[in-house]
Amino acid sequence: MNKTVKKLLYVISGIVVLFIAILLFHIITAKPAEYENPNLQVSRIDFKSNIDSAQAKQICADLRTIKGLTSDSIIVKRNVVVYFHNNKITNSEIVFNELMTKRPYDAERFLLPANMKNKEVCPIDQNSFSYKALKTINQFFN
């Protein structure tokens, strides 16, 4: 082979080895992200009538003043308001009561039926091979 081709192959293989070393170093030393989501809870308020855009803005503004709500996570659709709150600071009953004191809304707090309270919400079959394999791989890297 030509000397130039050999040098080029050495340089390319050196770069590849360097990238692999950097990747391995990153995988070994990287810490997994820690989220405070275990305290995040989703709740819902059902309104008796459909909510127009002006009412939606008013409801969102009222909800944002309540302590413990994550202000960027308020969803208003038709006659339902879904919001996220920190369950260490507040709960859905307190939020609902505070909202009702701000304005006379015609609404009720959504309560989960008793037969659904203990149901699992994860749609993945936790006994499946793919779930167990992915969990093992995830634990290896974390």
N, C-alpha and C positions, 0 to 999 in steps of 0.2 A: 504494500500500500504506500501511497504517497505520504510524506511526512506531514503535509498540511492537513490531510484527512485524519491522520492519527491524532494530531494536536486538537483538531476540532472535536473528535470523539472523546478525548480526555476532558476537554473543557465542558462538553455537554454532560458527560457522566459525572463530573465533579459538581456541576450545578444541580443535577438531579439528587445526588447524595446530600448536598447541602440543604435542599428543600425538604427532603425526607427527614433529616436531622432536626430541622426547625419545626416541622410538623409534629414529630414525636415529642420534642421538648415542650411544645405548646399543649399537647394532649396530657402530658404527665403533670405539668405545673398549673394548668388552668383550673380554676375553682368554678363549680357550678353556680349559676345565678340563684340568688335567694330572693324569693318573693314573699310578700306579706299576705298572700291570697288566702291562707287558711282562715283569716278573719273576715274575708269578704263574703257577703251573703246577698243573694238576689231576692227581691220581694216585689209584690205586685199589688196595685190598687185598681179595682174595677169601678168604672163610672157608669151611671145609669143611662147616660146618653152619649152620643158621639162627641168627640172633642175636636173643635175647630182649631185653626192655627193660632189664633189669638189666645184662646184658652190654654193651648199647649204651652205657649211661651210663659203665660202667667203661672201655670202649674210648675213648670221647670224652675222659674224664678223663685217660687215659694219653696220648692224642695231644696234648692241650693242653699237656702238660708238655714236649713236644719243641720245641726252638727252631727257628723258621723257619715254623711252621705258623700260618695265620690261624685263630684260635680259633673264630671265628663261622661257619666254612665247613666243617663236618664233617657229612657226610650218611651215615646208616646205614640201609640197606634190606635186608631179608631176610638174605642172607649176604655182602653187599658193603658196604665202607666207602669212600666217596669223600671226599677232603680236598684242600684247596688249600694250597700252600706256596710260599714265596719261593725261587726256584731259585738265587738268589745266596747264600743262607744254607745251604740243605740240598737234598738230592735224595730221590727216592722210596726209593732203596736204604737210605740212612742212616735215614730215618724208619721204614722197615719193620724194620730191624735193631734200632733203639732200642725199638720197640714190642714186639718179640719178647723183648728182655731184661727188660722190665717184668713180663710174665706169659707163661706157656707157651700162647700162642694157637695154634690149629690153623688156620693160614692161609698163603697164598702171595701174593707180590707180583704184581700184574697187569703183564704185559709185552705191549706191542703187537706183533702179528705182523709179521714182516719185510716182508711185501708191503703193509702199511698204513702203514709209517713215513713214507713220502714222499708220501702222499696229502694233497690239500688238504682242509681241514676246513670251509672257508667254503661254505655251501649256495647262495650267490648266484652266478649266472653273471656273471663279471667282464667278459665281452665284450658283455653286453646293453646296450641303449640306456639303460634306466632306471638301471642301476648307474652308468654313466658320467655321466649327467645329474645324479644325486644326489651323486656324488663331486665334480663341478664346483661345484655349489651349495654343498656343504659347505666346499670349499676357499675359496670366495668369502667366506663368513662367518667363516672361521677364519683 
